[in-house]
Amino acid sequence: MTDAADPGDDLAGSGFDPIGFLEAAVSTPSHEDVAEMRRLLVETLEGFGVDVAVDEAGCVVAEKASPNPENGPHVVANTHIDTVTPHVAFERDRAATGPEAGTTADDERTANDAETDGTDVIRGRGACDAKGPLAALLYGFLAADPDRGRLTLAVTPDEETLSLGAAALSGKLSGGEDRLDGDLYLVGEPTGLDVCTAAKGRFQGRVELSGEAAHAAEFAGANAVAAAEGALAAIRRFDEDAEDHPQLGAPKLTPTVVEGGGATNQVPADCAITVDRRSVPPETAEGFRSGLADAVRTAVGATDGSAANVDVDVSLTDRESPFFEAFSTDPDHEFVHLVATAARTATVGLPGSRGGEVRPFGAATEASYFAPAPTVVFGPGDLADDAGAVAHAEREYVRVREVEAAAATVASVLDRVLG
């Protein structure tokens, strides 16, 4: 077993530079079409002699196997190359201050050299979500030389939309099979170098209330908008008896859109309420749907689907891939401890003194598809900082020192697991 390489050093003389790769990646738009970004990734891997496959779903898959691939774990390193709109141009800022610096005044005075007055950051769309994590995973993959087991790098093209790539890889699509079948998963997302072992699921549902139209002057018809009062009450009370998850806390159900009525002098026949569900284990998408349907039907006055001639239907929003269900890995799992220890080691002496905390992740993620195998979400960058949103925001950025620390962490973890 060898010590992990310093990200500032060449990989066995190969010359791979995670920061240089990240600059090129952030400069490459991937908000509407990932083809150019995928080409950059494939050419980078092939430039280091790695055999790369691009599957029908657009995933980039590469593998390193030891001489004894079955005598050890199969580790999968996963992240995505797509970004949200609009594209934000690349910028290298070597003198960032304030929340972007992530330091105290004393930290900055200690860490800065004579030519800088702040922190070295990379700005632009994808800087932290998730091209910074990709640079770290790519560094670790290229540095790895497995003595046992095997390592797969699986990079998906559409995490920000439907996650069809990850669903295809993991066998979540109808009739599909798990083509990864990993024993351990390391998923790259902006976690502030913390080790995230759980995330809430995210479902979207629609409550449809169907009544009977009539003239508003008459005592006739069945008012679907009026029935929404009971439906909203059921939504509000839905989690009254829910138990908090030990890592994720309470589930959350939010009505987000209400549509109904068409004329100001007509009893409305239809009303629909869109809801956003943030689930915790063990709730499934279908379990949520059926439970909400029962609750709404009861609240509007009948259990047979009608209330004063108003019918109730609850459905999940149609999508080609499954919704992300909540996942949870035991925080005491050996893999979790290994990543946390490596992250804390890699950040020793860095300004800001963070990284290595074990906690839940704040957003839904493709890690959901890989559970129940032990899964850790990890990477440089933040979803938000003290000044507001970072990922998906116009001010998206990542600190260079944290990309380097993440790269060292991944390399150390893979060396220890596969060495």
N, C-alpha and C positions, 0 to 999 in steps of 0.2 A: 504494500500500500504506500502510495506517495502523497506528499502534501499537494494541495491544490495550487495551481499556478496563479501568479499575480496577473490580473487582467491587463496590466500595462506591458507584460512580456509577450513575446511571440509564443504560439502554441507549437512546441517542438520545432521551432524555427519556421513555422508556416507563415507567420506574420499576420494572423487574423486579429483585427482590432475591433472590439465591440462598439466603441464610440464612433469610429469611422463608418462602420456598417449602419449604425443608428442614424447618423447624419444623412446618409444616402437614402435610408428607408423613409425618414420623415420628409425628405425632399420629393419622395415618390408618391403622388396622389393614389389613394386606394379607397375613395369614398363612393365612387360610382362603378368602378371596374377595377378588380384586383390583378388584372393580367400583368401589368408592368411590375407591380410589387412582387408578385409570385415569380416572375422571371428573375428579378434581382435575387430573391432567396435561392432559387434553384441554381443560378449561375454561381452564387457564393459557395453553396455546398459542393457543386461539381468542381469548383476551383480548388477545393481541398481533397479531391479524389473520392468524394462520397457518391455512391449510387443513389439516385433520387427517382421517386415515382410520383407522378401526378395522376390521381385517380379521376373517375368520371364525375365526382362531386367537386373537383377542383382542389382537393386537399394535397398538400405536399408531405410526403412520407419518406423518411430515411431511417435506416437501421444500422446499428453496430452490434454485432454478436461476438461473444467470447468464444474461445475454443470449446467451452462446455455450456452452451446456451440454456440447457435444461437444468443445469446444476447451479441455480441461482434465480433471482427474481427477474421478471420482465418489467422494466421501468419505462413509463411513457411520459415524455415531456411534450406538453401541448400548449399552444396559444393560437392567436388568430392574426391575420394580416389585413382585414378590412377595417375601415374607420367610418365614423358617421360624417354626414355632411355638415357644413361645407368644408372643403380643404382649407387648411391654414398653413401658410408657407413656413418653411424651415428657417430658424434663426438660432445662432449660437451666441449666447450672452454670457460673457465671463465675469460680469460684475453685477449679478442680480442681488437685490437686497429685499428686506421685508419678509413676508411669509414665504416667498420663493427661495430665500436663502436657507430657511429652516435652521437658523442658528441664533444664538444670543450675541450680543455685542462682544463679549469676551471670547466666544468661540471664533468669531470672525477675525479678531485681532490675532488670535493664536494660529489660525489655519491659513490666512492669506499670505501670499508671497509679496514681494515688493511691487509687483506690477499689477495687482488686482485689488479692488476694494469691495468685492462681493463674492458671490458663489457662481460657479460655472454651471449654467443650465442650457438645455436644448429645448427650444420652443417649437410648436407646430402640431398640426393634427396627427395623432398617433404617437406623440412623444412618450406618453405614459400608457396609452390604451390603444394597442398593446405592443408597440414596436420597441419600447424600452425593455419590457419583459422578454420579447422575442430575441433581442440582442444578447441578453443574459443567458437564455436557454441555448441559443446557438453557440455561444462561447463554451458553455458546459458540454454540449454535445460534441463539438469538435475536439475538446480537450480529453474527452473520455477514451479510455483504452480498456474495455472490460476484461477482467480475468475470469469472470463467471457471469452467468445470466446474459441478458441482452438489453439494449436500449433502443427505443424508437422515438424519433422526433416526428410529431404529427401536428401540422400547422393547417388550420382550417380557414376557409375563405369568406364565411358569412355569419360570424358570431353576432354581429350587430343587427342582423335581420332575422332570418329563420333558422340558422344553425343546421342547415341541411347537411353540410359537410360532416360535422361532428356526429349528427344523428346517423348518417350512413356508416361512418367508421365504427360506431359503438353498437350498431345493430338495432337502433331504436326505430328505424323506419319499418313499415309493414313488410314482412317477408325477408327482412335483412338479417345479417349475422354479425356478431361482434368480431371485427377484423383486427382489433387491437388486443383484446383479452389480456390487459395488463394486470400486474400484481400490485403496482404502486404507480400513482399518477401525480405529476408535478405540473400544475396549470399556471401559466404566466398571466397575471393581471396586476394592476397597480395596487399594492397592499402596504406601501410605505415600509417595505422589507419585513413586515410582520408575517407570521405563519397563520394562514386562515384555514380553518378546519371545517367550516360549515357555512351555509348560505341559505337564506329563505328561497322558496320557490316563487315563481311568478306565473299566475294564470290570468286570463281575461275571459270574463263571462258576460252574458247578455240575458237580462230578465225581460221577457216579452209579455205584456198584458194585453189581451184582446177582448174588447167589449162589443157594443153595438151602437152605431151612430144614431143620433136623433136631433131634432130641433131643440135648441137650448131652452125654448119657452115651454116645452112640454115636459111632463114628468114621465119620461120614456127613455128607452135606450139603456145602455150599461156603460158607465163612465170609466174608461181605462185610466185616465189621468188621476181621477179620484182614488182609484185602487192603488196607485203608486204610493199613496200615503202609508198604507199597510206594508207594501213591499219595502219601502225605505226603512220603516221601523224594524222589519225583520232583518234587514242588512245591518242596521245599527246594533241590534241585539245578538247577532249571529255568534259572536265569540264570548258571550257572557260567561259561559261555563268552561271555556277552553283553558287547559293547563299550559303554563309557560314551558317552553323547551329549555333544557338546562344551558344550552349555548346560545340559542337564537331568541329566547324570550317569547313574547306573545305573537300569534298570527295577526294579520291586519287585513281588513276588508273595506274598500273605499269605493263608493259610487262616484263615477267620474263624468258620465254623460247621461243626460235625460232627454229623450225625444218623445214628443207626443202632440196630438191635436193638429188640425189643419185650418180650421175656420173659427173665428172668434164667437160665432153664434151657433155652434154645433157641439153636441155632446160627443167627445172624442172616442173613437172606437179602438184606438191603438195607442200604446205607450211603451217605450223601451228604456231600460236602465242598463248602462254598461258599468261593469264593476271590475276593479283591479284587486286581485288577491295575492297577498304575500304569505305563503304557507310555511308551516314548520312540519318536520316529520312527526307522525307517519302519514300525514294527509296526502292523498293522491288527487290528481285533477278530477277524475270521475267521482271520487268520494266527496270532494268539495261541491261539484255540480249537483249531485243528487241531494246532498244535505241542504244546500241553499234552496233548491226547488221545494223540498218539504217545508222548510221554514217560511218561505214566501206564501205558499198555498195556505198554510195554517194562519198566517197573519192577515191575509185578505179575506178569510172567513170560511174556507172549505178545504178539505183534504183531498177532494176528488178532482182538483184542478180547476174548479169554478167557484166564483164568489159573486153573487148577484149577477150571474151571467157573464162574469169576467173570467176568461181562461188564463192560466199561467203556464208559461214554458220557460225553462232555464236551460241555456246551452252554453258550451264553450265556444269561443270564437274559432272559426275554421282556420286551420293552418296546416301546412304540409308536414311539418315536423312536430314532435311532441313538445308540450310546454316544459319549461324547466321546473322539475319538482325539487323540493328542499332536499339538501343532503347534509350529512353530518358524519365526520370521522372522529373516532375517539381521540380526545386531546392528549391522552396518555400513550398513544401508539408510538412505537419505537421510531417510525419514519418521521412523525411530527417532531419528536425530540431531536432527531438528527438534523432536520432542516433548521429548527430554532437555534440549536447550538452553533451550527455553521453560520447562520445569519448574525448572531451576536459576535462571533469571532471576527467576521468580515468587517464589522462596523466599529470595532474597538479603535478608539482614537479619532474617529470621524467627528466633525462638528455636528451638533444636534443630538447625538447619543440616542438613536432610536433603532428599532429593528429587533426581530426575534421574539416579539410578544406573540403569544398564541391567542387567537381571537376569531370571531366569525368575520366573513367578508360582507361588505355592505351592499352588494348588488347581485342579481341573478347571473349565473355563469354556466358555460358549457361543462364545468366540473360536475354539474348535476347528472349528465349522461354517463359519467364514469363510475359513480357510486353504484353499489356499496363497497367497491374496492377502496382501500385507504387512499384518500385524495387530499392533497394540500394545494392551496392557492397561494402564490407567492410572486413578488416582483417589485421593482422600483416604481416610484411615482405614487400619486394620491388621487383618489376620487374627488377629494375636496381638501382645501386647507383653510386657514383662518380668514382668508380673504374671499372665500366662496368656492364655486365649482372649479375643478381643474380638468378632469377627464370630460370629454365631449364639449368643452367650453372654448371660447375664443382664446383664452390665456393658457391653454394646455401646455404643460412643460414637464421636464424631468431633470433632476440634478445628476450631473455627470458622475459625481463621486458615488451616488447610490446605484447607478447602472453598473459601475465597476464592482461595487460591493455585492450586488446581486449576482453578477457573473462569477465572482469568486465563490459565493455560496453554492451556486448550482454545481460548479466544478467540484467542490469539496464533497457535496452530497453524493454525486454520481460516483466519485472515486471511492467513497466509503461503502456505498451499497453494492457496487459492482467490482470493487477491487479485491 
